[in-house]
Amino acid sequence: MPQSGKSRPTKPAAPRPVTASYLRNAAMHYVSQRAASVAMVRQILERRAKKRLAVKVLDAPTQDLIDAAIAELAALGLIDDARFAGGRAATLAGKGLARSRIALGLRAKGVSRDTIEAAIGETIDELEQARRFVARKRLGSLRRGGMTPESRRKDLASLARAGFAYAVASRALDAPDDA
């Protein structure tokens, strides 16, 4: 007959070991869901290992297992910073973001400066990007109700957050559809 109101004290669960197969499976699952850079995969594997081991700092053997899992994914071609950066740069350029904002976004994902420069290239025209951003966000004269001094100030701020200099942003707002 169970006693009411009393519960048996529970022992904290012992941390499960982090094995090569666990890390490989975790990494494979992660890259099957999204494109990722090497730094992103490393970050997720370290976070999962720390949680599983219930530690704040990983020891050298666990770091070696993480390095091996990443090397295996790279050898299989599942993670490649150059390919990731190229795809991400194209996506961000399609949204009309400035070169600096694209580079900042890639840097946040752990991509190296050289890889970023190679991915962005010299083909991005800042004014054309700003016009694309204005059209996509319906800023300036494309705004419902037209452009007022207050809306122009807000639109310039929006363009600045997208990485555009004042001169480029102002030109894009003044003539969004000029080629």
Secondary structure as GFF3:
##gff-version 3
##sequence-region A 1 179
A	DSSP	alpha_helix	20	33	.	.	.	ID=ss1
A	DSSP	alpha_helix	38	53	.	.	.	ID=ss2
A	DSSP	alpha_helix	60	76	.	.	.	ID=ss3
A	DSSP	alpha_helix	81	94	.	.	.	ID=ss4
A	DSSP	alpha_helix	99	108	.	.	.	ID=ss5
A	DSSP	alpha_helix	113	120	.	.	.	ID=ss6
A	DSSP	alpha_helix	126	137	.	.	.	ID=ss7
A	DSSP	three_ten_helix	140	142	.	.	.	ID=ss8
A	DSSP	alpha_helix	149	161	.	.	.	ID=ss9
A	DSSP	alpha_helix	166	174	.	.	.	ID=ss10
###
